[in-house]
Amino acid sequence: MARWQDGRSQLHLPDVAVPLEIAASYRARARGLLGRDGIGGALLLTPATSVHTFRMRFPIDVAYLDRDLTVLAVRTMRPGRLGVPRPRSRHILEAEAGAMARWGLHAGVRVAIRA
């Protein structure tokens, strides 16, 4: 994607397609998953290098992506935590805890985003 905008899309992994919300504006990134009880699919924060889970209601999986949408690292974060910024990270993908393992998402996997 040349220019990121808030909205809905699809995240394509080698074996699965997942509904995706894109948060590209400052307001959408700041809100993120706050105030929600869950998410059906994933949320892409762009640009972003780290996240926090303060005031969140559920644990999440966090995938750090580089400019080419290759996964650098995947972590599970409980509510009330501060994530460590990742060098080379440009985007962050968030989903409910355990979802990324079910999707087969791990370091080294390259994802695609399509409308």
C-alpha positions, 0 to 999 in steps of 0.5 A: 500500500502506497499510502495508509488510511484508516479503514477495513481490509484483509490480512493475507497469510500463507494459509488464511485471510483475516479481517483487518482494521487499519489505524493510520491516523493519530487518533485511530492509533491512540485509540487502538483496542482501548474500550473493546472487549475483543476483536474479530480479526486484527488491527494494524497500527501504522506507523508504530514501533511499540505499544502498551496495554494499559486500560485494556480488557484482554490480553493481545498478541503483538506482531512487529512488522518491518517496511516489507510487512515481514514479521520481526517478532511476535509477543503476547502481552497481558493488560497493563504492560509496556512493550519494548520498541523494536528496531526496524519495526514500522507497523504493529499488528494486534489480535486477541491472545492466541490468534497469531499462533492459530494463523501460523504467524511467526518471525520471518513470515511475510504478510500481504494486505489487500482491500 
